[in-house]
């Protein structure tokens, strides 16, 4: 009896752990990526930077990767690759947008809220750097390869 109850509890825990991985959540993360990608234009103007030479070349990689990740997370919510790539895109765009925001607040004296948060979010390249190798390890089907890789 105890074994069946423990197995049932384990399945319930697994379902609860992944209950937020829905197609709606994928679209919310995709919308966040789009908002962060669009925000670079006013933030660059706020900080006095040229948009084309500073930020947009990296967007040629991040936005298509985010579009593919959105499609994977939307169609296959159980596959972690789409979710990890969406998070990599969010963190990569944050590390572009947050320093521009902080520059506008602290260097040019614009009175905007969340200046300290922008300083912290400027370091969001580190989670992106940590998550991307995990995507490579999980590549074809979202599971680590068998054998010594485990």
DSSP file (Angstrom, degrees, kcal/mol; ACC not computed):
  #  RESIDUE AA STRUCTURE BP1 BP2  ACC     N-H-->O    O-->H-N    N-H-->O    O-->H-N    TCO  KAPPA ALPHA  PHI   PSI    X-CA   Y-CA   Z-CA
    1    1 A X     >        0   0    0      0, 0.0     4,-2.1     0, 0.0     5,-0.2   0.000 360.0 360.0 360.0 -42.7    0.0    0.0    0.0
    2    2 A X  H  >  +     0   0    0      1,-0.2     4,-2.3     2,-0.2     5,-0.2   0.866 360.0  54.0 -66.4 -34.9    2.8    2.4    0.9
    3    3 A X  H  > S+     0   0    0      2,-0.2     4,-2.2     1,-0.2    -1,-0.2   0.898 109.1  47.7 -65.3 -41.3    4.6    1.8   -2.4
    4    4 A X  H  > S+     0   0    0      2,-0.2     4,-2.5     1,-0.2    -2,-0.2   0.898 112.8  48.8 -66.6 -40.5    1.5    2.7   -4.4
    5    5 A X  H  X S+     0   0    0     -4,-2.1     4,-2.5     2,-0.2    -2,-0.2   0.902 111.7  49.1 -67.1 -39.5    0.8    5.8   -2.4
    6    6 A X  H  X S+     0   0    0     -4,-2.3     4,-2.1     2,-0.2    -2,-0.2   0.892 111.6  49.1 -66.1 -38.7    4.4    6.9   -2.8
    7    7 A X  H  X S+     0   0    0     -4,-2.2     4,-2.1     2,-0.2    -2,-0.2   0.910 111.8  48.6 -65.4 -42.1    4.3    6.3   -6.5
    8    8 A X  H  X S+     0   0    0     -4,-2.5     4,-2.3     1,-0.2    -2,-0.2   0.898 111.1  50.6 -64.5 -40.4    1.1    8.3   -6.8
    9    9 A X  H  X S+     0   0    0     -4,-2.5     4,-2.4     1,-0.2    -1,-0.2   0.889 108.6  52.6 -64.3 -38.6    2.6   11.1   -4.8
   10   10 A X  H  X S+     0   0    0     -4,-2.1     4,-2.0     2,-0.2    -2,-0.2   0.894 109.9  47.8 -63.5 -40.4    5.7   11.1   -7.0
   11   11 A X  H  X S+     0   0    0     -4,-2.1     4,-2.2     2,-0.2    -2,-0.2   0.900 111.3  50.8 -66.9 -39.7    3.5   11.4  -10.1
   12   12 A X  H  X S+     0   0    0     -4,-2.3     4,-2.6     1,-0.2    -2,-0.2   0.896 109.8  50.6 -64.0 -38.9    1.5   14.2   -8.5
   13   13 A X  H  X S+     0   0    0     -4,-2.4     4,-2.1     2,-0.2    -1,-0.2   0.896 109.4  50.5 -65.1 -39.6    4.7   16.1   -7.7
   14   14 A X  H  X S+     0   0    0     -4,-2.0     4,-1.3     2,-0.2    -2,-0.2   0.892 112.1  47.2 -65.4 -39.5    5.9   15.7  -11.3
   15   15 A X  H  < S+     0   0    0     -4,-2.2     4,-0.5     1,-0.2    -2,-0.2   0.910 112.4  49.4 -67.5 -42.1    2.6   17.1  -12.6
   16   16 A X  H >< S+     0   0    0     -4,-2.6     3,-0.6     1,-0.2     4,-0.3   0.859 107.7  55.5 -65.4 -34.1    2.7   20.0  -10.2
   17   17 A X  H 3< S+     0   0    0     -4,-2.1     3,-0.3     1,-0.2    -1,-0.2   0.859 117.5  33.9 -66.2 -34.6    6.3   20.7  -11.2
   18   18 A X  T >< S+     0   0    0     -4,-1.3     3,-1.4     1,-0.2    -1,-0.2   0.277  85.6 104.1-104.5  10.6    5.3   21.1  -14.8
   19   19 A X  T <  S+     0   0    0     -3,-0.6    -1,-0.2    -4,-0.5    -2,-0.1   0.761  79.6  54.4 -67.6 -22.4    1.9   22.5  -14.5
   20   20 A X  T 3  S+     0   0    0     -3,-0.3     2,-1.8    -4,-0.3    -1,-0.3   0.577  83.0  93.7 -85.7  -8.2    3.1   26.0  -15.4
   21   21 A X    <   +     0   0    0     -3,-1.4     2,-0.3     4,-0.1    -1,-0.1  -0.573  59.3 137.3 -84.8  78.1    4.6   24.7  -18.7
   22   22 A X  S  > S-     0   0    0     -2,-1.8     4,-1.8     1,-0.1     5,-0.1  -0.767  70.6-107.2-118.2 163.3    1.6   25.4  -20.9
   23   23 A X  H  > S+     0   0    0     -2,-0.3     4,-2.0     1,-0.2     5,-0.2   0.848 121.0  57.3 -58.2 -32.4    1.3   26.9  -24.4
   24   24 A X  H  > S+     0   0    0      1,-0.2     4,-2.1     2,-0.2    -1,-0.2   0.916 104.8  50.2 -64.5 -42.0   -0.1   30.1  -22.7
   25   25 A X  H  > S+     0   0    0      1,-0.2     4,-2.4     2,-0.2    -1,-0.2   0.866 107.7  54.7 -64.0 -34.8    3.1   30.4  -20.7
   26   26 A X  H  X S+     0   0    0     -4,-1.8     4,-2.4     1,-0.2    -1,-0.2   0.920 108.6  47.5 -63.3 -42.8    5.1   30.0  -23.9
   27   27 A X  H  X S+     0   0    0     -4,-2.0     4,-2.3     2,-0.2    -2,-0.2   0.852 109.6  53.8 -67.8 -33.1    3.3   32.9  -25.5
   28   28 A X  H  X S+     0   0    0     -4,-2.1     4,-2.1     2,-0.2    -2,-0.2   0.937 111.1  45.1 -65.1 -45.8    3.8   35.0  -22.4
   29   29 A X  H  X S+     0   0    0     -4,-2.4     4,-2.2     2,-0.2    -2,-0.2   0.887 112.0  52.9 -64.4 -37.5    7.5   34.4  -22.5
   30   30 A X  H  X S+     0   0    0     -4,-2.4     4,-2.3     1,-0.2    -2,-0.2   0.893 108.6  50.1 -63.1 -39.2    7.5   35.1  -26.3
   31   31 A X  H  X S+     0   0    0     -4,-2.3     4,-2.6     2,-0.2    -2,-0.2   0.873 108.5  52.4 -65.2 -37.1    5.7   38.4  -25.6
   32   32 A X  H  X S+     0   0    0     -4,-2.1     4,-2.5     2,-0.2    -2,-0.2   0.903 108.9  50.2 -64.6 -40.7    8.3   39.3  -23.0
   33   33 A X  H  X S+     0   0    0     -4,-2.2     4,-2.2     2,-0.2    -2,-0.2   0.928 111.8  48.0 -61.7 -44.8   11.0   38.6  -25.6
   34   34 A X  H  X S+     0   0    0     -4,-2.3     4,-2.3     2,-0.2    -2,-0.2   0.917 111.6  49.6 -63.1 -42.9    9.2   40.8  -28.1
   35   35 A X  H  X S+     0   0    0     -4,-2.6     4,-2.0     1,-0.2    -1,-0.2   0.905 112.4  47.4 -63.5 -41.1    8.8   43.6  -25.6
   36   36 A X  H  X S+     0   0    0     -4,-2.5     4,-0.5     1,-0.2    -1,-0.2   0.859 111.4  51.6 -68.1 -34.0   12.5   43.5  -24.6
   37   37 A X  H >< S+     0   0    0     -4,-2.2     3,-0.5    -5,-0.2     4,-0.2   0.886 113.6  43.3 -69.4 -37.7   13.5   43.5  -28.3
   38   38 A X  H >X S+     0   0    0     -4,-2.3     3,-1.4     1,-0.2     4,-0.6   0.823 103.5  67.1 -75.1 -31.3   11.4   46.5  -29.0
   39   39 A X  H 3X S+     0   0    0     -4,-2.0     4,-2.0     1,-0.3     5,-0.2   0.670  81.8  77.0 -66.1 -16.0   12.5   48.3  -25.9
   40   40 A X  H <X S+     0   0    0     -3,-0.5     4,-2.2    -4,-0.5    -1,-0.3   0.827  87.8  59.5 -65.5 -29.4   16.0   48.6  -27.1
   41   41 A X  H <> S+     0   0    0     -3,-1.4     4,-1.9    -4,-0.2    -1,-0.2   0.979 111.5  35.2 -67.4 -55.4   15.1   51.5  -29.4
   42   42 A X  H  X S+     0   0    0     -4,-0.6     4,-2.3     1,-0.2    -1,-0.2   0.868 118.2  53.6 -67.7 -31.4   13.7   54.0  -26.8
   43   43 A X  H  X S+     0   0    0     -4,-2.0     4,-2.0     2,-0.2    -1,-0.2   0.879 107.6  50.5 -68.8 -35.1   16.3   52.8  -24.3
   44   44 A X  H  X>S+     0   0    0     -4,-2.2     5,-2.8    -5,-0.2     4,-0.8   0.900 111.7  47.6 -66.8 -39.6   19.1   53.5  -26.8
   45   45 A X  H  <5S+     0   0    0     -4,-1.9     3,-0.4     3,-0.2    -2,-0.2   0.884 110.6  52.7 -66.7 -36.5   17.8   57.0  -27.4
   46   46 A X  H  <5S+     0   0    0     -4,-2.3    -2,-0.2     1,-0.2    -1,-0.2   0.885 114.2  41.7 -64.0 -39.0   17.5   57.5  -23.7
   47   47 A X  H  <5S-     0   0    0     -4,-2.0    -1,-0.2    -5,-0.1    -2,-0.2   0.520 114.5-115.6 -87.9  -5.7   21.1   56.6  -23.2
   48   48 A X  T  <5 +     0   0    0     -4,-0.8     2,-0.3    -3,-0.4    -3,-0.2   0.781  67.5 138.4  78.9  26.7   22.3   58.5  -26.2
   49   49 A X      < -     0   0    0     -5,-2.8     2,-0.6    -6,-0.2    -1,-0.3  -0.691  60.7-109.5-103.2 157.1   23.5   55.4  -28.2
   50   50 A X     >  -     0   0    0     -2,-0.3     4,-1.7     1,-0.2     5,-0.3  -0.770  25.4-152.3 -83.0 123.0   23.2   54.6  -31.8
   51   51 A X  H  >>S+     0   0    0     -2,-0.6     5,-1.8     1,-0.2     4,-1.8   0.904  87.8  51.9 -65.0 -44.4   20.7   51.7  -32.1
   52   52 A X  I  4>S+     0   0    0      1,-0.2     5,-0.6     3,-0.2    -1,-0.2   0.914 116.8  35.5 -66.0 -45.2   22.0   50.1  -35.3
   53   53 A X  I  45S+     0   0    0      3,-0.1    -1,-0.2     1,-0.1    -2,-0.2   0.774 123.0  42.3 -82.6 -24.6   25.6   49.8  -34.3
   54   54 A X  I  <5S-     0   0    0     -4,-1.7    -3,-0.2     3,-0.0    -2,-0.2   0.932 129.2  -0.9 -88.4 -49.1   25.1   49.0  -30.6
   55   55 A X  I >X5S+     0   0    0     -4,-1.8     4,-0.9    -5,-0.3     3,-0.8   0.775 107.5  73.8-119.8 -35.5   22.3   46.5  -30.2
   56   56 A X  I 3><S+     0   0    0     -5,-1.8     4,-0.8     1,-0.2     3,-0.4   0.783  87.1  64.7 -66.0 -29.3   20.6   45.4  -33.4
   57   57 A X  H >4<S+     0   0    0     -5,-0.6     3,-0.8     1,-0.2     4,-0.3   0.901 103.6  48.7 -60.1 -37.3   23.3   43.1  -34.8
   58   58 A X  H X> S+     0   0    0     -3,-0.8     4,-2.1     1,-0.2     3,-1.3   0.774 101.4  65.1 -71.3 -23.2   22.9   40.8  -31.8
   59   59 A X  H 3X S+     0   0    0     -4,-0.9     4,-1.7    -3,-0.4     5,-0.4   0.718  85.3  72.5 -71.3 -19.9   19.1   40.8  -32.3
   60   60 A X  H << S+     0   0    0     -3,-0.8    -1,-0.3    -4,-0.8     4,-0.2   0.714 110.7  30.7 -65.5 -19.3   19.6   39.1  -35.7
   61   61 A X  H <> S+     0   0    0     -3,-1.3     4,-1.8    -4,-0.3    -2,-0.2   0.800 119.4  50.4-101.5 -44.8   20.5   36.0  -33.7
   62   62 A X  H  X S+     0   0    0     -4,-2.1     4,-2.4     1,-0.2     5,-0.2   0.906 107.9  50.4 -67.2 -44.4   18.4   36.3  -30.6
   63   63 A X  H  X S+     0   0    0     -4,-1.7     4,-2.1     2,-0.2    -1,-0.2   0.921 112.0  45.7 -67.2 -44.7   15.0   37.0  -32.1
   64   64 A X  H  > S+     0   0    0     -5,-0.4     4,-2.2     2,-0.2    -1,-0.2   0.905 113.6  50.6 -63.8 -37.6   15.1   34.1  -34.6
   65   65 A X  H  X S+     0   0    0     -4,-1.8     4,-2.5     1,-0.2    -2,-0.2   0.911 110.5  49.8 -63.2 -40.7   16.2   31.7  -31.9
   66   66 A X  H  X S+     0   0    0     -4,-2.4     4,-2.5     2,-0.2    -1,-0.2   0.863 108.4  53.3 -65.8 -35.3   13.4   33.0  -29.6
   67   67 A X  H  X S+     0   0    0     -4,-2.1     4,-1.9     2,-0.2    -2,-0.2   0.922 111.8  44.4 -65.8 -43.2   10.9   32.4  -32.5
   68   68 A X  H  X S+     0   0    0     -4,-2.2     4,-2.3     2,-0.2    -2,-0.2   0.906 113.7  51.2 -66.0 -41.1   12.0   28.8  -32.9
   69   69 A X  H  X S+     0   0    0     -4,-2.5     4,-2.8     1,-0.2     5,-0.2   0.886 108.2  52.1 -63.9 -38.8   12.0   28.3  -29.1
   70   70 A X  H  X S+     0   0    0     -4,-2.5     4,-2.2     2,-0.2    -1,-0.2   0.912 109.6  49.5 -63.2 -41.8    8.5   29.7  -28.9
   71   71 A X  H  X S+     0   0    0     -4,-1.9     4,-2.5     2,-0.2     5,-0.3   0.916 113.0  46.4 -63.6 -42.7    7.3   27.3  -31.5
   72   72 A X  H  X S+     0   0    0     -4,-2.3     4,-2.8     1,-0.2     7,-0.2   0.938 115.2  45.5 -65.2 -46.5    9.0   24.3  -29.7
   73   73 A X  H  < S+     0   0    0     -4,-2.8    -1,-0.2     1,-0.2    -2,-0.2   0.825 115.5  48.3 -67.6 -30.8    7.6   25.4  -26.3
   74   74 A X  H  < S+     0   0    0     -4,-2.2     3,-0.4    -5,-0.2    -2,-0.2   0.914 120.8  33.8 -74.4 -44.3    4.1   26.0  -27.8
   75   75 A X  H  < S+     0   0    0     -4,-2.5     2,-0.3     1,-0.2    -2,-0.2   0.837 133.0  27.0 -82.8 -33.7    3.9   22.7  -29.7
   76   76 A X    ><  +     0   0    0     -4,-2.8     3,-1.8    -5,-0.3    -1,-0.2  -0.686  64.2 172.1-129.1  77.4    5.8   20.5  -27.2
   77   77 A X  T 3  S+     0   0    0     -3,-0.4    -1,-0.1    -2,-0.3     6,-0.1   0.738  77.8  60.5 -62.2 -21.5    5.5   21.9  -23.7
   78   78 A X  T 3  S+     0   0    0      2,-0.0     2,-0.6     0, 0.0    -1,-0.3   0.625  83.4  91.0 -80.7 -11.8    7.2   18.9  -22.2
   79   79 A X    X>  -     0   0    0     -3,-1.8     4,-0.7    -7,-0.2     3,-0.6  -0.749  65.0-156.7 -86.4 118.7   10.4   19.4  -24.1
   80   80 A X  H 3> S+     0   0    0     -2,-0.6     4,-2.7    62,-0.2     5,-0.2   0.655  79.6  78.7 -71.9 -13.4   12.7   21.6  -22.0
   81   81 A X  H 3> S+     0   0    0      1,-0.2     4,-2.5     2,-0.2    -1,-0.2   0.924  93.3  48.0 -63.5 -44.4   14.7   22.8  -25.0
   82   82 A X  H <> S+     0   0    0     -3,-0.6     4,-2.1    -6,-0.2    -1,-0.2   0.914 114.2  46.7 -61.4 -42.8   12.1   25.4  -26.0
   83   83 A X  H  X S+     0   0    0     -4,-0.7     4,-2.3     2,-0.2    -2,-0.2   0.911 112.6  49.1 -67.3 -42.1   11.8   26.7  -22.5
   84   84 A X  H  X S+     0   0    0     -4,-2.7     4,-2.4     1,-0.2    -2,-0.2   0.909 111.5  49.0 -64.9 -41.0   15.5   26.9  -22.0
   85   85 A X  H  X S+     0   0    0     -4,-2.5     4,-2.3    -5,-0.2    -1,-0.2   0.876 109.7  52.4 -67.2 -35.7   16.1   28.8  -25.3
   86   86 A X  H  X S+     0   0    0     -4,-2.1     4,-2.4    -5,-0.2    -2,-0.2   0.919 110.9  47.4 -63.4 -41.8   13.3   31.2  -24.4
   87   87 A X  H  X S+     0   0    0     -4,-2.3     4,-2.7     2,-0.2     5,-0.2   0.890 109.6  52.9 -66.7 -37.8   14.9   31.9  -21.1
   88   88 A X  H  X S+     0   0    0     -4,-2.4     4,-2.4     2,-0.2    -1,-0.2   0.916 110.6  48.4 -60.9 -42.0   18.3   32.3  -22.8
   89   89 A X  H  X S+     0   0    0     -4,-2.3     4,-2.5     2,-0.2     5,-0.2   0.914 111.4  49.4 -64.9 -42.6   16.7   34.9  -25.1
   90   90 A X  H  X S+     0   0    0     -4,-2.4     4,-2.4     1,-0.2    -2,-0.2   0.945 114.0  44.8 -61.8 -47.8   15.1   36.8  -22.2
   91   91 A X  H  X S+     0   0    0     -4,-2.7     4,-2.0     1,-0.2    -1,-0.2   0.874 112.7  51.6 -66.3 -35.9   18.3   36.9  -20.3
   92   92 A X  H  X S+     0   0    0     -4,-2.4     4,-0.5    -5,-0.2    -1,-0.2   0.912 112.3  45.4 -66.8 -41.6   20.3   38.0  -23.4
   93   93 A X  H >X S+     0   0    0     -4,-2.5     4,-2.6     1,-0.2     3,-0.7   0.865 110.7  54.5 -69.8 -34.6   17.9   40.8  -24.2
   94   94 A X  H 3X S+     0   0    0     -4,-2.4     4,-2.8     1,-0.2     5,-0.3   0.896 103.5  54.9 -63.9 -38.8   17.9   41.9  -20.5
   95   95 A X  H 3< S+     0   0    0     -4,-2.0     4,-0.2     1,-0.2    -1,-0.2   0.654 113.4  43.8 -72.0 -11.4   21.6   42.1  -20.5
   96   96 A X  H <X S+     0   0    0     -3,-0.7     4,-0.7    -4,-0.5    -2,-0.2   0.829 120.2  38.1 -91.5 -42.5   21.3   44.5  -23.5
   97   97 A X  H  X S+     0   0    0     -4,-2.6     4,-2.1     1,-0.2     3,-0.2   0.887 107.5  60.9 -78.4 -40.9   18.4   46.6  -22.3
   98   98 A X  H  X S+     0   0    0     -4,-2.8     4,-2.8     1,-0.2     5,-0.2   0.885 102.6  49.8 -62.5 -42.2   19.2   46.9  -18.5
   99   99 A X  H  > S+     0   0    0     -5,-0.3     4,-2.4    -4,-0.2    -1,-0.2   0.881 110.1  52.1 -64.9 -33.3   22.6   48.7  -19.0
  100  100 A X  H  X S+     0   0    0     -4,-0.7     4,-2.0     2,-0.2    -1,-0.2   0.912 111.5  46.9 -65.2 -40.5   21.0   51.2  -21.3
  101  101 A X  H  X S+     0   0    0     -4,-2.1     4,-1.9     2,-0.2    -2,-0.2   0.937 113.3  47.8 -64.2 -47.1   18.3   51.9  -18.7
  102  102 A X  H  X S+     0   0    0     -4,-2.8     4,-3.0     1,-0.2     5,-0.5   0.869 109.7  53.7 -63.5 -36.3   20.9   52.2  -15.9
  103  103 A X  H  X>S+     0   0    0     -4,-2.4     4,-1.7    -5,-0.2     5,-1.6   0.906 108.5  49.6 -63.8 -41.6   23.0   54.5  -18.1
  104  104 A X  H  <5S+     0   0    0     -4,-2.0     6,-2.3     3,-0.2    -2,-0.2   0.866 117.0  41.7 -64.4 -35.6   19.9   56.8  -18.6
  105  105 A X  H  <5S+     0   0    0     -4,-1.9     4,-0.4     4,-0.2    -2,-0.2   0.952 126.3  26.8 -77.1 -50.8   19.2   56.9  -14.9
  106  106 A X  H  <5S+     0   0    0     -4,-3.0    -3,-0.2    -5,-0.2    -2,-0.2   0.809 128.9  33.6 -91.6 -30.5   22.7   57.3  -13.4
  107  107 A X  T  <5S+     0   0    0     -4,-1.7    -3,-0.2    -5,-0.5    -4,-0.1   0.872 128.1  32.6 -92.1 -40.7   24.7   59.0  -16.1
  108  108 A X  S   <S-     0   0    0     -5,-1.6    -3,-0.1     2,-0.1    -2,-0.1   0.485 101.8-125.0 -99.0  -2.2   22.2   61.2  -17.7
  109  109 A X        +     0   0    0     -4,-0.4     2,-0.3    -6,-0.3    -4,-0.2   0.697  46.2 163.6  74.1  21.0   20.1   61.9  -14.6
  110  110 A X        -     0   0    0     -6,-2.3     2,-1.5     1,-0.1    -1,-0.2  -0.565  41.2-127.6 -70.9 135.3   16.7   60.8  -16.0
  111  111 A X        +     0   0    0     -2,-0.3     2,-0.3    -5,-0.0    -1,-0.1  -0.656  52.1 147.7 -89.1  87.3   14.4   60.3  -13.0
  112  112 A X        -     0   0    0     -2,-1.5     3,-0.5   -11,-0.1     2,-0.0  -0.894  45.4-115.5-118.9 148.4   13.1   56.8  -13.7
  113  113 A X  S    S+     0   0    0     -2,-0.3    -8,-0.0     1,-0.2    -1,-0.0  -0.301  90.2  37.9 -74.7 168.4   12.1   54.1  -11.2
  114  114 A X     >  +     0   0    0      3,-0.1     4,-1.7     1,-0.1    -1,-0.2   0.747  63.3 144.5  66.2  29.5   13.9   50.8  -10.9
  115  115 A X  H  > S+     0   0    0     -3,-0.5     4,-1.6     2,-0.2     5,-0.1   0.936  74.2  47.1 -62.0 -47.5   17.5   52.1  -11.4
  116  116 A X  H  > S+     0   0    0      1,-0.2     4,-1.8     2,-0.2    -1,-0.2   0.873 109.8  54.4 -63.1 -34.6   19.0   49.7   -8.9
  117  117 A X  H  > S+     0   0    0      1,-0.2     4,-2.8     2,-0.2    -1,-0.2   0.877 105.1  54.0 -65.0 -36.0   17.1   46.8  -10.5
  118  118 A X  H  X S+     0   0    0     -4,-1.7     4,-1.2     1,-0.2    -1,-0.2   0.872 105.5  53.3 -65.9 -35.8   18.5   47.7  -13.8
  119  119 A X  H  < S+     0   0    0     -4,-1.6     4,-0.3     2,-0.2    -1,-0.2   0.898 112.5  44.0 -65.0 -38.8   22.0   47.5  -12.4
  120  120 A X  H >< S+     0   0    0     -4,-1.8     3,-1.5     1,-0.2    -2,-0.2   0.922 112.7  51.1 -70.6 -43.7   21.3   44.0  -11.1
  121  121 A X  H >< S+     0   0    0     -4,-2.8     3,-1.6     1,-0.3   -23,-0.2   0.674  92.7  75.6 -70.1 -16.4   19.7   42.9  -14.3
  122  122 A X  T 3< S+     0   0    0     -4,-1.2     3,-0.4     1,-0.3    -1,-0.3   0.738  90.7  58.3 -64.9 -20.1   22.6   44.1  -16.3
  123  123 A X  T X  S+     0   0    0     -3,-1.5     3,-1.4    -4,-0.3     4,-0.3   0.139  70.4 111.7 -93.4  19.9   24.4   41.0  -15.1
  124  124 A X  T <>  +     0   0    0     -3,-1.6     4,-1.1     1,-0.3    -1,-0.2   0.403  52.0  86.4 -78.6   6.0   21.8   38.7  -16.6
  125  125 A X  H 3> S+     0   0    0     -3,-0.4     4,-2.2     1,-0.2    -1,-0.3   0.771  79.6  66.5 -69.4 -24.8   24.4   37.4  -19.1
  126  126 A X  H <> S+     0   0    0     -3,-1.4     4,-1.9     2,-0.2     5,-0.2   0.936  99.0  46.3 -67.0 -47.3   25.5   34.9  -16.5
  127  127 A X  H  > S+     0   0    0     -4,-0.3     4,-2.5     1,-0.2    -1,-0.2   0.894 113.2  51.6 -61.3 -35.8   22.2   32.9  -16.4
  128  128 A X  H  X S+     0   0    0     -4,-1.1     4,-1.9     1,-0.2    -1,-0.2   0.902 108.9  50.5 -64.4 -39.5   22.2   32.8  -20.2
  129  129 A X  H  X S+     0   0    0     -4,-2.2     4,-0.7     1,-0.2    -1,-0.2   0.836 113.8  45.1 -66.6 -33.0   25.8   31.6  -20.2
  130  130 A X  H  X S+     0   0    0     -4,-1.9     4,-0.7     1,-0.1    -2,-0.2   0.868 114.1  47.9 -77.7 -37.9   24.8   28.8  -17.7
  131  131 A X  H  X S+     0   0    0     -4,-2.5     4,-1.5     1,-0.2     3,-0.3   0.823  98.7  66.9 -75.7 -32.0   21.6   27.7  -19.5
  132  132 A X  H  X S+     0   0    0     -4,-1.9     4,-1.6     1,-0.2     3,-0.3   0.897  98.2  50.1 -64.7 -41.9   23.0   27.5  -23.1
  133  133 A X  H  X S+     0   0    0     -4,-0.7     4,-2.1     1,-0.2    -1,-0.2   0.849 106.8  58.0 -62.5 -29.8   25.3   24.5  -22.5
  134  134 A X  H  X S+     0   0    0     -4,-0.7     4,-2.0    -3,-0.3    -1,-0.2   0.878 102.7  53.3 -64.4 -36.8   22.3   22.7  -20.9
  135  135 A X  H  < S+     0   0    0     -4,-1.5     4,-0.3    -3,-0.3    -1,-0.2   0.905 108.0  50.8 -61.7 -41.4   20.4   23.2  -24.1
  136  136 A X  H >< S+     0   0    0     -4,-1.6     3,-1.0     1,-0.2    -2,-0.2   0.900 110.2  48.7 -65.1 -40.8   23.3   21.6  -26.0
  137  137 A X  H 3< S+     0   0    0     -4,-2.1     8,-0.4     1,-0.2    -1,-0.2   0.874 117.4  41.0 -67.0 -36.5   23.4   18.6  -23.6
  138  138 A X  T 3X S+     0   0    0     -4,-2.0     4,-2.2     1,-0.2     5,-0.3   0.310  86.5 130.7 -89.9   8.9   19.6   18.0  -23.9
  139  139 A X  T <4  +     0   0    0     -3,-1.0    -1,-0.2    -4,-0.3    -2,-0.1   0.774  59.9  35.3 -46.2 -68.5   19.5   18.7  -27.7
  140  140 A X  T  4 S-     0   0    0      1,-0.2    -1,-0.2    -4,-0.2    -2,-0.1   0.921 136.6  -0.6 -65.0 -47.6   17.6   16.1  -29.7
  141  141 A X  T  4 S-     0   0    0      2,-0.4    -1,-0.2    -3,-0.1    -2,-0.2   0.368  98.3 -99.5-125.6   6.8   14.8   15.1  -27.4
  142  142 A X  S  < S+     0   0    0     -4,-2.2     2,-0.3     1,-0.3   -62,-0.2   0.532  91.4 101.6  88.9   6.1   15.1   17.0  -24.2
  143  143 A X  S    S-     0   0    0     -5,-0.3    -2,-0.4    -6,-0.1    -1,-0.3  -0.924  78.1-105.4-120.4 147.7   16.7   14.2  -22.2
  144  144 A X        -     0   0    0     -2,-0.3    -6,-0.1     1,-0.1     6,-0.1  -0.370  47.6 -94.9 -67.3 152.0   20.4   13.8  -21.4
  145  145 A X        -     0   0    0     -8,-0.4     5,-0.1     1,-0.1    -1,-0.1  -0.283  46.3-105.3 -64.9 153.2   22.3   11.2  -23.4
  146  146 A X  S >  S+     0   0    0      3,-0.1     3,-0.7     2,-0.1     2,-0.3  -0.167  78.8  27.6 -73.7 171.4   22.6    7.8  -21.8
  147  147 A X  G >  S+     0   0    0      1,-0.2     3,-1.4     2,-0.1     0, 0.0  -0.591 122.3   0.4  86.3-137.3   25.7    6.3  -20.3
  148  148 A X  G 3  S+     0   0    0     -2,-0.3    -1,-0.2     1,-0.3    -2,-0.1   0.634 116.3  76.1 -70.3 -14.0   28.4    8.2  -18.7
  149  149 A X  G <         0   0    0     -3,-0.7    -1,-0.3     1,-0.3    -3,-0.1   0.781 360.0 360.0 -67.5 -25.7   26.7   11.6  -19.4
  150  150 A X    <         0   0    0     -3,-1.4    -1,-0.3    -5,-0.1    -2,-0.2   0.500 360.0 360.0 -74.0 360.0   24.3   11.0  -16.5
